Amino acid sequence: MANESVSRTFGVAAGVCVVCAVIVAVASVSLKGVQERNKALDKNVNILRAAGLVRPGEKVSSGKVEELFANAKRVVVDLATGEIDEDADPDAVEADKNNVVALAKEDDVASIKTIPQKTVVYLFNDENGRLKTAVLPIVGSGLWSIMRGYLALDGDLTTVAHIVFYDHGETPGLGGEISNPLWTAKWEGKRALDDDGKPIVKVIKGTAAPESSDVDGISGATLTGDGVTKTVSFWLGDKGFGPFLKKYKADNPSENDETGKERR
Ligand SMILES: Cc1cc2nc3c(=O)[nH]c(=O)nc-3n(C[C@H](O)[C@H](O)[C@H](O)COP(=O)(O)O)c2cc1C
């Protein structure tokens, strides 16, 4: 066969394709475990950031992550009743594809259509075994995208400890600033709920008064800010973690005092 024949050219191209496909397939299969471990590590680092145990951008080893989780309890919460399901396995709950409930349009403040029936919450205790921070997963619609994050409350379950958005598709420099630690720091110490447990923390246009439950808006990104307000209101409200927060406070009256805030 001549070196420059058409069939030889196609034959070589096909051979290269097969070899490349095999290399990619082998790499993909053999790296799957590493990818999953990295994904789990990334998730745990975001939870620790929300709990205030890892600074934004800080690199932490998997050993350090494990150590920082030593005082944390992963609990399964039934959103409708607010009860902690002690018998449920958090991993099984997170993997369960049937763990979804449709939201009525009027209840769907965060524009997410469905919520889990049961969800995993992270409770971090202080050295005396008292609740220091509760990390709650949150999800809601921004201007362009679904925003996923964690809202952490102090031990009083009323004051914002931290907020972290780890996944969204808002515009970098505009709505994308929701994941900028300089902006999320503005949430810290804000009172999230009033005395009746109603969500009051909100993003406003402009600069917020220091003692208020308002958070400075991001200029040029009012619509994403509105999405964040709706997301936080939904998850702190009756269809989200509202029943859990009320029940936990009622069941643990000693946690529900001003020292919950001081324990931060
Ligand atoms: C290309 C482009 C991307 C934008 N991305 C965002 C965004 O991610 N979040 C947002 O709230 N507004 C975004 N906006 C601006 C909104 O359309 C709207 O003007 C803005 O939210 C109003 O905020 P302001 O009242 O603070 O100006 C974008 C606008 C353009 C042209």
The ligand as an SDF file (V2000), in Angstrom:
LIG
                    3D

 31 33  0  0  0  0  0  0  0  0999 V2000
  -24.2480   40.7560   30.4560 C   0  0  0  0  0  0  0  0  0  0  0  0
  -24.9880   41.1130   31.7040 C   0  0  0  0  0  0  0  0  0  0  0  0
  -24.8750   40.2810   32.8100 C   0  0  0  0  0  0  0  0  0  0  0  0
  -25.5660   40.5740   33.9870 C   0  0  0  0  0  0  0  0  0  0  0  0
  -25.4630   39.7400   35.0500 N   0  0  0  0  0  0  0  0  0  0  0  0
  -26.1430   40.0070   36.1760 C   0  0  0  0  0  0  0  0  0  0  0  0
  -26.0820   39.1320   37.2910 C   0  0  0  0  0  0  0  0  0  0  0  0
  -25.3700   38.1270   37.3220 O   0  0  0  0  0  0  0  0  0  0  0  0
  -26.8380   39.4620   38.3650 N   0  0  0  0  0  0  0  0  0  0  0  0
  -27.6280   40.5650   38.4080 C   0  0  0  0  0  0  0  0  0  0  0  0
  -28.3210   40.7860   39.3990 O   0  0  0  0  0  0  0  0  0  0  0  0
  -27.6760   41.4300   37.3940 N   0  0  0  0  0  0  0  0  0  0  0  0
  -26.9580   41.1750   36.2690 C   0  0  0  0  0  0  0  0  0  0  0  0
  -27.0200   42.0270   35.2320 N   0  0  0  0  0  0  0  0  0  0  0  0
  -27.7260   43.3000   35.4080 C   0  0  0  0  0  0  0  0  0  0  0  0
  -29.2310   43.1380   35.4590 C   0  0  0  0  0  0  0  0  0  0  0  0
  -29.7410   43.0570   34.1860 O   0  0  0  0  0  0  0  0  0  0  0  0
  -29.8320   44.3500   36.1940 C   0  0  0  0  0  0  0  0  0  0  0  0
  -29.5500   45.4940   35.4700 O   0  0  0  0  0  0  0  0  0  0  0  0
  -29.2470   44.4900   37.5870 C   0  0  0  0  0  0  0  0  0  0  0  0
  -29.5180   43.3560   38.3460 O   0  0  0  0  0  0  0  0  0  0  0  0
  -29.8370   45.6830   38.2850 C   0  0  0  0  0  0  0  0  0  0  0  0
  -29.0200   45.9430   39.4140 O   0  0  0  0  0  0  0  0  0  0  0  0
  -28.7310   47.4140   39.9310 P   0  0  0  0  0  0  0  0  0  0  0  0
  -30.0850   47.9530   40.2610 O   0  0  0  0  0  0  0  0  0  0  0  0
  -27.8700   47.2630   41.1310 O   0  0  0  0  0  0  0  0  0  0  0  0
  -28.0600   48.1080   38.7940 O   0  0  0  0  0  0  0  0  0  0  0  0
  -26.3500   41.7400   34.0530 C   0  0  0  0  0  0  0  0  0  0  0  0
  -26.4580   42.5670   32.9400 C   0  0  0  0  0  0  0  0  0  0  0  0
  -25.7830   42.2850   31.7840 C   0  0  0  0  0  0  0  0  0  0  0  0
  -25.9200   43.1710   30.6050 C   0  0  0  0  0  0  0  0  0  0  0  0
  1  2  1  0
  2  3  1  0
  2 30  2  0
  3  4  2  0
  4  5  1  0
  4 28  1  0
  5  6  2  0
  6  7  1  0
  6 13  1  0
  7  8  2  0
  7  9  1  0
  9 10  1  0
 10 11  2  0
 10 12  1  0
 12 13  2  0
 13 14  1  0
 14 15  1  0
 14 28  1  0
 15 16  1  0
 16 17  1  0
 16 18  1  0
 18 19  1  0
 18 20  1  0
 20 21  1  0
 20 22  1  0
 22 23  1  0
 23 24  1  0
 24 25  2  0
 24 26  1  0
 24 27  1  0
 28 29  2  0
 29 30  1  0
 30 31  1  0
M  END
$$$$
